[in-house]
């Protein structure tokens, strides 16, 4: 790509998108509304700007973690435990700008981040081995981000950030169908997908079954 160009991934299929961006040294965010047609929804298995499931390091790491495992739940648990044991929560990284935001590869290399970085890395590793996975932005005491994986015909939530405790890995927020009892999704949209470089792209959905 030429200098100044960015690549956007419209993984969520055809529909109305809102693209927000700003420039260094400028205040505010400019938002553009546009429609996308003729694209299938592959948001839960494809790469995106921040979830680099096609990166060789991500693929190699995911394959090593799940080597010898055939059961889907065993793979999910192994990836969950790896992220919890690998990433150290660092609140300073909550202040990263859009231009400096870390993608899943950078999270794996630095081993530091906040909730959204945990979710990027887990999603990248899971998608790299073919597990449908989505990142979810919502409210849990404050702004928060976690994951959901598609297992046995349903979306189950897991939170590698909150399962990362000083005593080690816990499973209080692991494969929970009712995690929304503890978390809230801001209205009027159900899911916000923030997996793009240079800004954010939001697609409005109607229900949790999307």
PyMOL commands that set and color helices and strands:
alter all, ss='L'
color gray80, all
select helices_A, chain A and resi 56-65+72-86+91-95+104-110+115-128+179-181
alter helices_A, ss='H'
color red, helices_A
select strands_A, chain A and resi 15-21+30-36+88-89+112-113+133-139+143-151+154-158+164-165+168-169+200-203
alter strands_A, ss='S'
color yellow, strands_A
deselect
rebuild
show_as cartoon
